[in-house]
């Protein structure tokens, strides 16, 4: 591909230098398109069926460790922020680099992950789900074996607590008494609320009004966590629970960044996913990589080898990278990410950034984005609201461009059916986000050899989604 990038769409606004906060805010939250004309290629590639032939050649793992040292993975990532914010990000990077090798920090984190979060989470053999696919696919004899990485069993019900707890510890070390965060499905909000309550930090969670209506379970959880610790303050219009903004996760993220910029030296922005300016994506990935590290060790204990295929849903990418990162240098391990096709890729209501997106800058870094022909950011859609973000992380974007990982899609309806299937067969109610990964097993399993080991990241539990399931036609008597 040519390295020339055509800049289109909305330019960075020119704001009077005196209006410091306004300048920072606009530079961070405005999207800048750098669209490449590859829609035709994407239209072909997204319809490919999974195949054993798509196992990638060996990739140099060093490309995925720290990028080029400035948070760049190929052309993706970087720091598209004003100079004033650079010093704060450099301070964060220095502290992160220090704590990664600091014995005291690592010991405290390891103890908290074990005793507070409940790690390690099981690598569970889904025996009845495995048998289900043997029965419905006539060509399969022994068939592949399906395992679930049970992040739904973590404290607060998802993988989000791994990163939230670690970053809250960094916030305390930096002398920030206040934390701001943005959440979509509410899982990151609950995890951040819990971590801040544990460490006696003040916390504000931003959540879009649309998501608040869909995720009342997690909203109530955040309220309860706030009530238990008076130093934990979530405020404005939901009785000290959270600040409500119109829209969904992308809007909440913009509002949280604005709030951070306005309180730069007293407030820590706790990113829950692998997007934003460097070093934010690497920090989140590193603290989530415990998922893949455990998976490697557990696989070796269970069958004396590695998984053949790893499958995870992809919104902006934290749970996928958490599972994938440990294995990027293993040429014989397939990495498969599943995006939300929503109501269909041709409907305009989806969150399939890698399938139909273009390259641009949003929230401080370059990655694939959902954009219109003028480079304006499009509104994403998914029944799993945690997948409703118009972009993906730079490292995930790099995995697509280099071919190290494969990316496919699953629709709302396919995710709902997969959620109900796992609930009935295994007694596990997965989050609708994770259900997208489970849904793809219908297409993946028939292509695999007998005895292949498949690990699906069950990144969260589905209690929060019961109201959505009922609204989508599931009889309330089944809940």
N, C-alpha and C positions, 0 to 999 in steps of 0.2 A: 504494500500500500504506500502511496505517496505520503511524505511527511508534511506536505503543505496543508495547512488548515485554513479553510475559508471562514472568516468571522462574519456571522450574520446576526440579525435580530437586534434586541435592545442593547444599546451601548451602556457602559457604566455611566451613571449620572454625574454631572459636574455640580458639586455643591459647595457653597462658600466655605472656606477653610475654618472660619471661626465656629461654625456649627459642627463641633467635633462629633457629638453623638450621632447626629443625623448622617454625617459622612460615613462613619463606620457602619451604621445600620444598613444604609442603602447598598454599600459595597458588598456586604456579606449576604444579603438576602435576595439580591437581584440575580436572575439567571442570564447568562450570556451564551448564546448559541455558537458552536463551532461545528456546524452540521457537515457531515460527509455524505455524499450521495451513494448510500448503500442500501436503500430500502428494497431494491430489487433483489439483492443478495440475501437480505434477511427474510424476504418473503419465501424464498426457496429453502433456506436452511432451517427455518422454524418448522417446516412440515416433514423434516426427515424423521424416520423412525429410529429408535435407539438400536445400536448394533454393536456386537463385540469388536467389529472392525474399527470402531471409533476410539479404542484405547489409545491415548496420546503417546507420543514418543517422550523419552525422558526429558524432564525440564530441570534446568539448573535451579535448585531450591534457593540459591543465594539471591536470585531475582525477587523472591517473595519475602525475604526476611526484613529488610529495611528499604527496599527499593534502591534508589540511587543515593540515599543518605539525606535527601531533602523531601522524602515522602512521595517521590514520583515512581510510579510503576509504568515503565514505558512513557507514554504521553499523559498518563492519568495521574490524578492526585495533585500534590503541590499545595501552595498557600496563596490563594487568590484573595488576599486581605490587605487592608491599608497598613502602612508602615507602623502606625501607632500600636496596632495589635500584634505586630511581629515580636516585640520584646516579651509580651505575655506568653505567646506560644513557645518562644525559645526557652523561657523559664520553665514552662510545663514540660517541654521535651527534656531539659536537663534533669529535672526532678524525676521524670519517668525513667530515664537511663540510669539514674542513681539507684532508685528503689529496686530495679530489676536485678541488681547484684548486691543489694543491701540485706545482710543476713537477718537483722532485726525485723525489717518490713516483711520479708518473705516468710519468716517464722510466724509472725502475727497473722498474715494472710492465709497461710496454710492451715493454721489452727482454726481460724474462723470459717474457712471453707469446709473443714471437716466437722466442726462442732456446731456451727450456726447454720450453714447452708445445707449440710447433709451429704457432702461429697465423700467418696466417689459415688456417682449415680450408676445404677446397674446397666449392663449390656444384656438385654432381655431377649431370649429366644422366643419369638412369637410363633408357637407351635401350631395353633389353630389357623392363624393367618397363612402360614406356610402350607398347611394342608389344604386350605381353601383354594390356593392357586394350583396345586397339584390336581385337584378335582375338576377345575373349570378349564384347564388347558390340556387337551387330549395328547398333545405331543410331548408333554413333560412326563418323565418316568420318576426319577428321584426328585428332580426339581431343585431349585435353589433354596437356601435357608435364609429366612428373614429375621433380622435382629433389630431391636429398638434401643437406641440410646436414650435412657429415661430421664431427660432433663425436666420433664414434668414433675418429677419427684423432688426437685430442689425446693428449698424454702422459697415461698412466694409463688411457686408453681411454674417457673420457667427458667431458662438459662440466663435471664437478664441479671439475676442477683450476683453472678460471678464477677461481672464487670462493675456493677454499681457499688458493691462493697469495696473493691480494690480502689476505685477512683475516689470514693468518699474518704478513704484513708489518705490518698494523695492530697485531697482538698484540705484535710486537717493539717498535714505537714506543711502546706504552703501558707497556712495562716488564714485561710478563708473560712469565715464563720457561717457562710451562707452558700447554698447550692441551688442552682436552677436546672431543670430538666424538662424535656418535651417527651410526650408519650402518645402513642396511637391507640393500641389495644388496651393500654393501661398497665401492661406487664412491667415495662421499664419504670413507670411511675410508682407502682407498688414496691418494686425492688429498691428504687432510690429512696422512697419514703422509709422503708424498713432500715436501710443502711444508715440513713441520717438519724433516725431515732436511736439506733444502736450507738452511734458515735456522738450523739448530742449536737447535731448540726441543724441549723435552720434550713428549711427547704421549701422551694416553690416549684410546683409541677404545672406545666402548661399542657392543656389538652383541648382539642377542638370540640366545639359544641356538638357537632355531628357524632363524634366518637363517644362523647359522654353519654349520649342517649343510647348508644349501642352497647356500651360496656359498663352498665350500672353496677355490676358485681365488683369490678375493680375500683370504681369510684368509691363505693362504700368501704372497701378495704383501705383505701388511702385516708378516708375520713377517720376510720378507727385507729390507724397508726398515728395520725396527728393528735388524736385525743389522748393518747397514752403518754405523750411527752410534750410538755408545754413549750419547750425550746424548739420543737418541730412545728413550724408555722406554714400552713398552706392557706391561702387567703382569697379574698374578694367575694365572689357571689355564690359560692357553694359551702357556706358555713365553715370557713377556714379550711377548706379541703384543697381547692385548686383554682387557678385563674382560668376562666373560660374564654376562648377565642373562637371566632367563627371558623367553620371548615374542619379539616382533618389534620393528620399528623404533619403534613408539610407546612401548614399554617401555624400549628403549635410550635414547630421547630423554628420558624422565622421569628415568632414572638419571643421565644426563649432566648434566642441569640441577641435580639434587640435588648432584652432585659439585662443580659450578661454584659453587653457593651456599655450600657449606661451605668453599670456598677462594677467596672472591670477589676478593681483592686480589692474588693471585698467579697466578690462572688466567684464561685467556681461553676463553669458550665460542664455538667456531667452528661456527656454524649452516650447514648445507649446503643448506637449502631456505628457501622464502619464508614461513615460519611463525614464531611466537614474538612477543614484545613488540617494539614499535617501539624502536630502528630496525632490528632484525634483518632483517625481510622486505625492506625497501628496500635495505639493504646488499647482500644476496644478489642481488636483482634487478638492481641497478646493475652489479655485477661480472659478471653473466651477460648483460647487454644487448649485450655485444660480439658475440654470436651474430647478433642482428637487425641490428646496424649493418653487419657484414660482409655479411650477406645482401642488404641494400639496395644496397650498393656493387657486389657481384658481379652481382646481377640487372641493374643498369644497364649493366654491362660486357658481359654475355652477350646481352641482348636489348633493351637501351635502355629499360627500364621497370621497373615493380615487379611482384612476384608478385601473382597474383590471389587465391590461397588459401594460407594458412599452416596447417600441421597439426602438432600436437605432442601427445604423451601427457601426461596430468595425473595426478600422484600428489598431492603437495602444491603443486607448481607451478613449480619453478625453471627447468626446461628450456623449459617453455611460455612463461613470462614473458621468458626470455632471448631467445626468438625474437619474441614478440609485441610487446614494449614499444616497439620502434623504430617500429612501424606503427600504434599505437593511434589516432593522429590522421588516418590515411589512410582515408577513408570507402569507398574502392573496393577495399580489401584485407580479405578475410574472415579471421577468426581462429577456428580450429576446434580445440578441445581434446577429447581422447579419454580417458575414464576407464576403469578396469578393472571390467568387469561380472562378472568371476570365473566362477562356475558359473551365473550368471544373476541378474538383479535380484530375482527372487522366491525365490531360494535362501537368502538371508541370508549367503552367502559371496561378497562382492564388496567393492570399494573405491570405489564410485560415489557419492561424497559429494555432488556437485552434483546428481545425478539424484534421489536419495531422501533427502538429509540435511536437517537443520534447523540454525538458527542457535544458536550457543552460544559459550562461552568455554573455551579449552583451551590449555595451554602459554603463557598470557600474552596472548592476543589473541582477538578475536571473529571468527568465520568460520563457514562451513558445516561441520557435523560429522555423523558417523554416530552416532546416539543411539537409545536405546530410548524407550518412552513415559514412563519416569521420568527421562529425561535422562542416563542412564548411557552412557558411551562404549562403542560396540560394537567388536568385534574385526574388523578389515578382512581381506580375502583377495584375493590375486592371484597368478597364476603368475609375474608379474614382481614380485619381492619389494620392489623399490624403489618400487612404487606402493602398498604396504601401509601406509597412514597414514590415520587416521580423520577427517582434516580437509584443508582446502586453505588456501592463503594468503589474506589479506584482499583483496589486489588482484584475485586470481582470483575471489573471491566477489563483488567489486564488478563485475567484468566480466559475471558471470552476471546480476546483478540489474539492471544498466543495459542489458543486451542487446548490449554491444559485442562479445562473443565468443559463439560457439555451442559447446555441449558435448554430446557423444554418448558412447556406450560401445562397448566391444568385449570379448568373452568370452575366457577362457583359451584355448579351442580356436581361436578366430579369430586370436589373437595367435601361437600356435604355427604355424599354417598360414602366416601372413604372414612369419614368421621363415624358414621353410623355403623359401618362394617367393622371397624376396629372395636367399637364399643360393644357390639354384639358378640364378636368372636373372642376377644381377649379381655373384656371387662375393663378396658382402658378408654377413657374419653379424651381424645386429643384435641388440642386447640385447632381451630379452623385454619390457622396459618400452617401448622405442621401437617394438616390433612391434605394439603396440596402435594406434599412430598409423597404421602401414602397413596394418593390417587394415581400417581404415575406408575405405581407398581403394576397396574393393569397392562400397561404397554411395555414395561421393562422386563417383567418376569418371563414372558414367552421367548425372549431373545437370549436368555442366560443358560449356561450349561448346568447340568445336574451337579449339585453339591456346591455351587457358587454361594459365597457368603455375602449377603446384602445387609448393610447397616443403614437404617433410616433414623435421622435425628428427630425424635419426638420432643420438640423444643419447648412445648408448653402444654398445660392441661386445659381441658375444654369447659370447665365450669362456667367461665365467663361468657361462653357462647350459647348457652342453652336458650336464652331469649331469642337470639337470632335464628336458631334451629326451629323453634316453634313458629316464628314469623314466616319462615320459608316453607312451612307446610308439615313439619314434623308434629304429630299429635302430642298435645301437652300431657296426655296420659302416659307417654313413654318417658317423660322427664322425671 
